[in-house]
C-alpha cells in the first residue's frame, strides 16, 4: 500500500526542489509536478514528490486522522 502525506512547504530553491514539514519532520521534496506551489502551501507528498496542492483545512484534518489511526494501532498492540 502506498501512502501520500500532507506537508507544508518550508523552502523552495530555483531548481524545483525544496523542503517540507509534517508531523515534526523536515523532508526534501521535489516540486516539479506542482509549479504553482509556494512557500507556506500544503502539498501531498508521495515518494519524495509533491503531487498536488491542498488547502490548509484538508491538510490539518488528514494529519489529525493519521494521528488517530496511529494511536488506535498502538492501543491494539498493547
C-alpha positions in Angstrom: 0.0 0.0 0.0 1.2 3.5 -0.9 0.5 6.5 1.3 0.6 10.1 0.4 1.2 12.6 3.2 0.3 16.3 3.6 3.2 18.6 4.3 3.8 22.3 4.5 6.4 23.7 2.1 9.1 25.5 4.1 11.7 26.2 1.4 11.9 26.3 -2.4 15.1 26.6 -4.4 15.4 27.6 -8.0 15.7 24.1 -9.4 12.3 22.7 -8.4 13.5 21.2 -5.2 12.6 22.3 -1.6 11.8 21.2 1.9 8.5 20.5 3.6 7.5 19.8 7.2 5.0 17.3 8.5 4.4 15.6 11.8 7.6 17.1 13.3 9.9 16.0 10.4 11.6 18.1 7.7 11.9 16.3 4.4 13.4 17.1 1.0 10.7 17.3 -1.7 10.7 17.6 -5.5 8.2 20.3 -6.6 8.4 20.0 -10.4 4.9 18.5 -10.6 3.3 21.4 -8.7 5.0 24.5 -10.3 2.2 26.7 -8.8 3.2 25.8 -5.2 4.7 28.5 -3.0 6.4 28.5 0.4 3.7 28.0 3.1 1.4 26.0 0.8 0.3 22.5 1.8 1.1 19.7 -0.6 0.5 16.0 -0.8 3.9 14.2 -0.9 4.4 10.7 -2.4 7.8 9.1 -2.9 9.5 12.4 -2.4 7.4 14.3 -5.0 4.8 16.9 -4.2 1.9 15.6 -6.4 -0.8 18.2 -5.6 -1.5 21.3 -3.6 -4.2 21.2 -0.9 -5.9 23.7 1.4 -4.7 24.0 5.0 -8.0 22.8 6.5 -7.9 19.5 4.5 -4.2 19.0 5.4 -4.8 19.5 9.2 -7.8 17.1 9.1 -5.8 14.5 7.2 -2.9 14.7 9.7 -5.3 14.5 12.6 -6.8 11.3 11.2 -3.3 9.9 10.7 -2.5 10.5 14.3 -5.8 9.0 15.4 -5.1 5.8 13.3 -1.6 5.6 14.8 -3.0 5.8 18.4 -5.6 3.2 17.6 -2.9 0.9 16.2 -0.8 1.3 19.3 -3.8 0.5 21.5 -4.4 -2.7 19.6 -0.8 -3.8 20.1 -0.8 -3.1 23.9 
